Amino acid sequence: MSRSASVEKVRSFSEEAAKLGCQAFASACDITNKKSVEAAFDICEQNMPPIRGVIQGAMVLQDSLVERMTHEQWNGAVRPKVHGSWNLHQRLHSKDVDFFVLLSSLSGIVGLPGQCNYAAGNAYQDALANFRLSQGLHAAAVDIGVVQAVGVVAENDKLAAGLKHWKALTEEQVLQVIGSAILSSPQDSLLVGIEGADWTTSGLDRDRRFTPLKPKGTSSDHGSGGKRGGMGELAASIATASDFEEACKAVVTAITRQLVDIFMMDEGDVDAAKSLTTYGVDSLSAVELRNMLALRAGAEVSIFEIMQATSVNALSAVVAAKSSYIDAILVPVKE
């Protein structure tokens, strides 16, 4: 069932299934609309054998920072996951289906910038699977990460660039997990693709829940001693700067990279002459930025200084001046 059941992609899938000895029947349906779902199931039951299972793969992305997100954007991503999954459950909860698989996402577990609506929908699917299990019904929520070659990430270069820190799964790996979910009812969500992600740039290091996944030998980009060899990249750049401007540029680069990681932007989209709030920095993301600057630049700056900075350049000057790694002679003297 799909809103685009008549498009060429669906027809080619039906033809491929027929070659394998399967009869595929495509029914146009808006899964978020209960009446539409009921009508589609009625048609399927009239034309096909009894329904033995469901794989719910509906999804829509409407990415936006939460303070800028419209009600339509929220519903656009939430309804296919929440209303769609519930409509399927209600239609089939009294039937003896062999499997009920919900294709969820790691977004609901990890949380990705600009996807609070999508994350909420996926978290709901995880909860619905647990609810069905508590009722003695089959259910499995598969929280899928980045998939290469097929799917929405493969079809969206900008989205793929923002998720480059995650190890991509192959189509075969995803199908194997779905097959396993069909054959059994896992007692918890299946997380697929979280292992192998870059520990720091993926954002996993910002959440203590994922500490057990931290690779052995992983260290933060900062030094704890006075030796230059033990410094991270930013600390070393500040320490070896020939003048104050060079130290500031190093900090600008670090802040820009942090904004790119937090908000999944292209590095070229960050203008150092603009304020951080322009890019959606709020008190929560300011805490992440402050912690990064303390660890990597050896500079203690307040949330107020970050939020009130007139530009990335201005904040970088404050950080460079406060850095414990900079040669004090380079810091301009305030009159």
Secondary structure, 3 states (H helix, E strand, C coil): CECCCCCHHHHHHHHHHHHCCCCCCCCECCCCCHHHHHHHHHHHHHHCCCCCEEEECCCCCCCCCHHHCCHHHHHHHHHHHHHHHHHHHHHHCCCCCCEEEEEEECHHHHCCCCCHHHHHHHHHHHHHHHHHHHCCCCCEEEEECCECCCCCCCCCHHHHHHCCCCCCECHHHHHHHHHHHHHCCCCCCEEECCCCCCCCCCCHHHCHHHHHHCCCCCCCCCCCCCCHHHCCHHHHHHHCCCCHHHHHHHHHHHHHHHHHHHHCCCHHHCCCCCCHHHHCCCHHHHHHHHHHHHHHCCCCCCHHHHHHCCCHHHHHHHHHHHCCCCCHHHCCCCC
